[in-house]
Amino acid sequence: MRLGITHETHYDYTPQVETAQHMAHLRPLETATQKLISHRLSISPEVAQQGETRDVFGNTRAFFSLQNPHDELRVLAHSVVDTSTPPQPGLEAADSLPWEQVRERFRYRAGGRYDPAAEFVFPSVYVPRHDDFVSYARASFGTGVSLLAGAQSLMERIHTDFTYESNSTEINTPAVEALAHKKGVCQDFAHIMIACLRGLGLPARYVSGYLLTSPPPGQERLVGSDASHAWVAVYSPGEDGMRGQWFDFDPTNRRSPGEDYVTLALGRDFADVSPMRGVIHGGAHHILKVAVTVEPLEIQ
């Protein structure tokens, strides 16, 4: 499926910002199931410096600075991607290792074999350790349950037990607080699921991206359309030390992401992949508006 994405970020500042440094994660990833056809970043007012680098997770970050006073900032990202359906965890659940074996695979041993997925077992800024996450996860991970079957169950329980409620949390709302209140938005659901998995010693990472705005005929509109979205990827190691595979789960919509999803960036949590962040001098107050549109395009 060919998808066009427009992501517009608009800041109004009071008083003016004198100087600013910004970083953006707005360039979709190239993956086995996603090809980036084009990407363009437009910034107003005119920037003094601009560049791109790749972070440790493989995401492309754009850096730009503004050295003249300004009372607004508009960042417009236009991207086109070709997507295909990623591996579906439901089809592999029976063949995945029991979750206890996966936990043991990632338990630290001096001189042991290194797996890059181990980095996603540890706590991070928005995904701390807490016994409440482990307690909630236990109902899905009984003795001998396969990793992917347990992750599927956890995703379904979060979808059922929690209420999606816009503006019910802020990005800095602790995940354990969202767990206690059982409500939040997609970022909260992703952080909670990741915290549950990591609490059991299982590798899980945060995925930021988008959903198709206009669903195919006959399908319901998904929660999170017209906005940035977030979901979870769980790592299933291969047998006998063979390279494993990441499988995606979307607890907000109780499904596995398909070709109607666009992967923007990967990280330990939202802190690694925030679409826009920066340091400004001035602009004590601001109003932020974000608009996202994802639409199917005809392949010429």
C-alpha positions in Angstrom: 0.0 0.0 0.0 1.3 3.5 -0.9 0.6 6.0 1.8 1.1 9.8 1.9 1.7 11.4 5.3 1.5 15.0 6.2 2.5 16.0 9.7 2.2 19.6 10.7 3.5 21.1 13.9 2.7 24.7 14.7 3.9 26.7 17.8 2.6 30.2 18.7 4.9 31.9 21.3 4.3 34.7 23.7 6.6 36.6 24.0 8.9 36.0 21.1 11.5 33.3 21.1 15.0 34.8 20.6 16.9 31.7 19.6 16.0 28.0 19.4 17.5 24.6 18.8 15.2 21.8 17.8 15.4 18.0 17.0 12.7 16.1 15.1 11.9 12.5 14.5 9.7 12.9 11.4 11.3 10.8 8.7 9.7 7.3 8.5 12.0 4.3 8.9 13.1 2.0 6.1 12.2 -1.6 7.2 11.6 -5.0 5.7 8.0 -4.1 5.3 8.2 -0.4 4.7 10.0 1.5 1.9 10.5 5.3 2.0 9.7 6.8 -1.4 10.1 10.5 -0.5 10.5 12.8 2.5 10.5 16.6 2.7 10.8 18.8 5.7 9.7 22.4 5.4 10.4 24.9 8.3 9.2 28.4 8.8 10.8 30.8 9.6 14.0 30.2 7.7 16.5 28.2 9.7 20.1 29.2 10.4 21.4 25.6 10.4 19.9 22.3 9.5 21.2 18.7 9.3 20.4 15.0 9.9 22.0 12.2 11.9 21.1 8.6 12.7 20.7 7.6 16.3 21.7 4.3 18.0 18.3 2.8 17.2 18.5 3.5 13.4 16.1 6.5 13.4 17.0 9.6 11.4 16.9 12.8 13.4 16.7 16.2 11.9 18.4 19.1 13.8 17.8 22.8 13.0 18.4 26.1 14.7 16.8 29.5 14.5 18.9 32.5 15.4 16.4 35.4 14.8 13.4 36.4 17.0 10.2 34.6 16.0 6.7 34.4 17.5 5.7 31.2 15.7 7.3 28.0 14.3 5.7 25.8 11.6 7.3 22.4 10.7 5.7 20.5 7.9 6.8 17.0 7.1 5.6 15.3 3.8 6.4 11.7 3.4 5.4 8.9 1.0 5.9 5.2 1.9 5.1 1.8 0.5 4.0 -0.6 3.2 3.3 -4.3 3.4 1.9 -6.4 6.2 4.5 -7.2 8.9 4.8 -10.7 10.5 1.7 -11.4 12.4 2.3 -12.7 16.0 -0.9 -14.6 16.1 0.4 -17.0 13.5 3.6 -17.5 15.3 2.4 -17.7 18.9 2.3 -21.5 19.2 5.9 -21.8 17.9 7.4 -19.1 20.1 9.5 -20.1 23.1 7.9 -20.2 26.6 8.2 -16.8 28.1 10.4 -18.2 31.0 13.0 -19.4 28.5 13.1 -16.0 26.9 13.5 -14.4 30.3 16.4 -16.7 31.0 17.9 -15.9 27.6 18.2 -12.3 28.6 19.4 -12.8 32.2 22.9 -11.4 32.6 25.7 -13.9 32.7 29.4 -12.9 32.6 30.9 -13.7 29.3 27.5 -14.6 27.9 26.5 -14.0 24.3 25.2 -10.5 23.5 21.9 -9.9 21.9 21.1 -6.3 20.9 17.6 -6.8 22.1 18.9 -6.9 25.6 18.9 -3.1 25.7 15.1 -3.2 25.7 14.9 -5.2 28.9 16.0 -2.4 31.2 14.0 0.5 32.7 13.9 3.8 30.8 12.6 7.3 31.4 8.9 6.6 30.9 9.1 2.9 31.7 10.3 2.4 35.3 10.3 -0.8 37.3 7.3 -1.3 39.6 5.7 -4.3 41.2 2.3 -3.2 40.0 3.3 -3.8 36.4 4.5 -7.3 37.2 1.3 -8.1 39.1 -0.9 -7.0 36.2 1.2 -9.0 33.7 1.1 -12.3 35.6 -2.5 -13.1 34.6 -1.3 -13.3 31.0 2.0 -15.2 31.6 1.2 -18.4 33.4 3.7 -21.3 33.6 4.8 -22.5 30.2 2.8 -19.9 28.2 4.5 -19.0 24.9 6.0 -15.5 24.7 3.7 -14.3 21.9 0.6 -15.9 23.3 1.3 -14.1 26.6 1.9 -10.8 24.8 -1.3 -11.2 22.8 -3.3 -11.8 26.0 -1.7 -8.8 27.7 -2.5 -6.6 24.7 -6.2 -7.8 24.8 -6.5 -7.2 28.5 -5.1 -3.7 28.3 -7.6 -2.9 25.5 -10.5 -4.3 27.6 -9.5 -3.0 31.0 -8.5 0.5 30.1 -10.5 3.4 28.7 -9.1 5.5 25.9 -9.7 9.1 27.0 -8.1 12.1 25.2 -6.5 14.7 27.5 -6.7 12.3 30.5 -3.0 12.3 30.8 0.1 14.3 29.9 3.2 12.8 28.3 4.9 13.1 31.7 2.1 11.3 33.6 3.8 8.3 35.2 2.9 5.0 33.6 2.1 3.5 37.0 -0.5 6.2 37.6 -2.1 5.5 34.2 -2.1 1.8 35.2 -3.9 2.6 38.5 -6.5 4.9 36.8 -6.9 2.5 33.9 -7.3 5.2 31.4 -5.1 7.2 29.0 -4.1 7.5 25.4 -2.0 5.3 23.0 1.3 6.4 24.5 0.1 5.4 28.0 -1.1 2.0 26.8 2.2 1.4 25.0 4.3 2.4 28.1 2.1 0.2 30.3 2.5 -2.9 28.1 6.2 -2.3 27.8 6.6 -1.9 31.5 4.7 -5.2 32.1 6.9 -7.1 29.7 10.2 -5.7 30.9 9.1 -6.3 34.5 9.1 -10.0 33.6 12.5 -9.7 32.0 11.2 -9.7 28.4 12.5 -7.3 25.7 10.0 -4.8 24.4 10.3 -1.5 22.6 8.2 1.6 21.8 7.1 2.2 18.2 5.9 5.6 17.1 4.1 6.1 13.8 0.7 6.7 12.2 -2.5 5.1 11.2 -4.3 5.4 7.9 -6.8 8.2 8.2 -9.4 6.8 5.8 -9.9 3.1 6.4 -10.8 0.7 3.5 -14.5 0.3 2.8 -16.2 -1.8 5.4 -13.6 -1.3 8.1 -14.1 0.8 11.2 -12.2 4.0 11.8 -9.3 3.3 14.2 -8.6 5.2 17.4 -5.6 7.4 16.9 -6.3 8.5 13.3 -5.3 12.0 12.5 -2.6 12.0 15.2 0.7 10.4 15.9 0.2 6.9 17.2 2.2 4.5 19.4 2.4 0.7 19.9 4.7 -2.0 21.1 7.1 -4.4 19.6 8.1 -7.7 21.4 11.2 -9.6 20.7 11.0 -13.3 20.1 14.4 -14.9 20.0 15.2 -17.8 17.7 16.0 -21.3 18.8 19.6 -22.2 19.9 20.8 -18.6 19.7 19.5 -18.0 16.2 18.6 -14.4 15.4 15.0 -13.6 16.5 12.3 -11.3 15.3 10.3 -8.4 16.5 6.5 -8.6 16.5 4.2 -5.6 16.8 1.1 -5.3 19.1 -1.3 -2.3 19.3 -3.1 -2.4 22.7 -5.1 0.8 21.8 -6.8 -1.0 18.9 -6.4 -4.6 20.0 -4.7 -5.7 16.8 -1.4 -6.4 15.1 -0.3 -3.5 12.9 -0.8 -4.1 9.2 0.0 -2.3 6.0 -2.3 0.6 7.2 0.4 1.5 9.8 3.4 3.7 9.2 6.5 3.2 11.4 8.2 6.4 12.2 10.8 5.6 14.9 11.8 3.0 17.4 13.1 3.4 20.9 13.0 2.5 24.6 10.0 4.8 25.2 8.6 8.1 24.0 11.6 10.0 25.3 13.7 8.4 22.5 11.4 9.2 19.6 9.5 12.4 20.4 8.4 13.9 17.1 9.6 17.4 18.1 11.6 18.7 21.0 13.9 21.7 21.5 15.6 24.3 23.7 14.4 27.9 23.3 15.4 31.2 24.7 12.3 33.3 25.4 8.7 32.2 24.6 7.6 31.7 28.2 4.1 30.7 26.9 3.2 28.7 23.8 0.2 27.2 22.1 0.9 23.9 20.2 -1.2 22.5 17.4 -0.4 19.3 15.6 -2.3 17.9 12.6 -1.6 14.6 10.9 -3.2 13.2 7.8 -2.4 9.7 6.3 -4.1 8.9 3.0 -3.8 6.1 0.4 -2.1 7.1 -2.9 -2.3 5.4 -6.3 1.0 3.9 -7.4 1.9 5.3 -10.8 
